[in-house]
Each structure stands twice: as structure tokens, then as C-alpha cells.
Amino acid sequence: MKPPSFEYFAPTTLDEAVALLAQHGDEAKVAAGGQSLVPMLNLRLARPAALVDLNRVTGLDYVRAENGHVVIGALARQRAVERSADVAARQPLIAAAIRLIGHPAVRNRGTVVGSLAHADPAAELPAVAVALGAEMVVTGPNGERVVAADDFFVSYLTVDLAPGEVLKEARFPALPPRTGWSIVEVARRFGDFALAGAVATLTLDDQGAASDVRVALFGVADRPVRVPEAEQVLRGERPDDDRIAAAAEAARAALVDPPSDVHASAAYRRHVAGVLVGRALREARERAQASG
Ligand code: FAD
């Protein structure tokens, strides 16, 4: 199908983009890599009257290390972030998550920030943002505000962005020392959106106990979810196999009402979520131990 007609704008500065978005209110949509937006337009699931294309805005394609964070601008393509030396050195979980997204052709155009703004509940990067406690920097007609990832993801394809606002950048905290990480998922075919997935990070203290542990799930609710029930089982404890099995069981039990569809039942998603949390925690523990 072809998209319904819309007015097209290609601003060259962020201020101009914000002014155009403010002018058109909730009738306008931002376009970044177009990898989610264009299919939605073609299927007529989105019908904006105005499209504000960010691609000609200069200076938004940065990936940089700054104040203990990896900072990713709105036009940094997933492929560039996947290959960034700063990301590899400071937060390799981001690159691992991107490798699970679609195929190289999708990642060549798709942006990290676009994936966060799109907020598909089965997407990898929003779950990474929630697990790491990333910050979203939002620019709008009233200036800039910073939103914690936990508050940013509201519901299915819905984030804390008002009409007129653009997600300018995402700030991911760098991996602390003695921290391991993992992202694992089950998808019908490689490159498909996950039926369920888990992200984990685990920090070990000098005694080998878990001083910090973070677990997030994707594909099992209307947004990415942190799983404090699983984290509590491990915090302050040595992460041996029994403890990790108990954390995985806690994650499974905490999952009250996962979605059911033609691809997977709620019961299947709950079971797989528990299995993936166990797998992710074991892999994170191994990486933490190997890091010295
Ligand atoms: P666009 O498509 O341009 O925009 C998406 C939405 O976000 C739109 O509503 C747009 O208005 C909004 N938006 C974008 N940027 C901003 C901004 N800076 N500020 C405010 N709003 C903004 N994703 C996965 O996570 N996992 C997968 O396995 C996966 N597989 C895919 C397979 C295929 C075949 C395809 C085509 C896509 C797949 N994707 C997958 C989606 C891909 O990651 C998209 O690139 C991403 O979701 C959106 O990024 P984009 O830059 O293309 O955004």
C-alpha cells in the first residue's frame, strides 16, 4: 500500500525541527531511519499530516564517551553504534543488543534513538535502556528535559514525548568495573522481533558477592520491564547456580499477565522468560568473573 498524503519538511537545524513540530502539534511525526515509520505509513497504521525528517539536521549523529556515559545522538545509525570503539570499550551490551536487531540493511538506516522513541515492547534497546538506567534527553519548545528510562516507556509504542518534542539523545551509563552483562532472546527466526528476551548485568564485590544486579525483560508486557523480584534474590549474595535458578524462578513468578498471540501463548512467554533470565544471569556472572 501507499501512505496517505502528508506535508514533508526537511529542516537543517534541531531548532527548526522543533518549531515545525510545535506548529503542527499532534498531527506531525518525526522521521529518523524510517525503518519502523515507513512500514507504518504504508500500512496506514500512522497517518500524520506532516512529516518532519531529521536526516538533514547536522551534528546529531554522534556516539561519544562523556562523564561516565555513552551518549548517542538522534541520528547515530545502529550500525555505527554497533561498530563504535567507545561503545565496545565502555558499554558492550549496547552493541550486543544491536546485533540482534533485524539485519544489516535495517541497522544501516535505523537509529538507536529511533528505536527508543518507537518503543516496541519486543525491541532490544529499550530493555537495555531500562536495565542500565539510561537517561533520555528531550528537546521541545520549552527547552530541554531529562527523563529516566523507567519513566520514558509508558506503554505499547508510547513514550513520554509531548507533541513538539524530539528525543535528542540517549545517555547510557558505562559498565562499572567487575561487571558482566548479557542479552538473550527467543525469536522465530534470526533477526525477527523477540517473542521474549532478557537483559542482565551483574557486578561482583571483592568477596565475589553481587553488589549490583539488574534484570529487565522484553516482549512480555506492553513495555520493557525491570524485574526487582529477581534482582533481590541475588543482591548481596554469591551468584551460584542455585541462587541464579531461584532468581529465574522469581522472574517467572513475577510475570503476571504476559501477552498471548498467534506466535506464543502467555504460558510459553512466562516459561521462556524464566529460562532466559537464568541464562542471562549465568552469562553475566561469567563475564564479571572473567573481568578480574
Ligand atoms: P523511524 O522509523 O524513523 O521512527 C520510528 C518512530 O519513532 C516514529 O514514530 C518516529 O516519529 C519516532 N522517532 C524516531 N526518531 C525520533 C526522535 N529522535 N524523536 C522523537 N521521535 C522519534 N527493531 C528491533 O528492536 N528489533 C528487531 O529485531 C527489529 N527487526 C526489524 C526488522 C525489519 C525487517 C525492520 C524493517 C525493522 C526492524 N526493527 C527491529 C526496527 C528497527 O530497529 C528500527 O530502526 C527502529 O525501531 C526505529 O528506528 P528508526 O530510526 O528507523 O526510526
Boltz pocket constraint, residues with backbone or C-beta under 6 A from the ligand:
constraints:
  - pocket:
      binder: B
      contacts: [[A, 29], [A, 30], [A, 31], [A, 32], [A, 33], [A, 34], [A, 35], [A, 36], [A, 37], [A, 38], [A, 74], [A, 100], [A, 101], [A, 102], [A, 103], [A, 106], [A, 109], [A, 110], [A, 111], [A, 112], [A, 113], [A, 114], [A, 115], [A, 117], [A, 118], [A, 120], [A, 122], [A, 123], [A, 124], [A, 125], [A, 161], [A, 165], [A, 166], [A, 167], [A, 168], [A, 191], [A, 192], [A, 193], [A, 194]]
      max_distance: 6.0
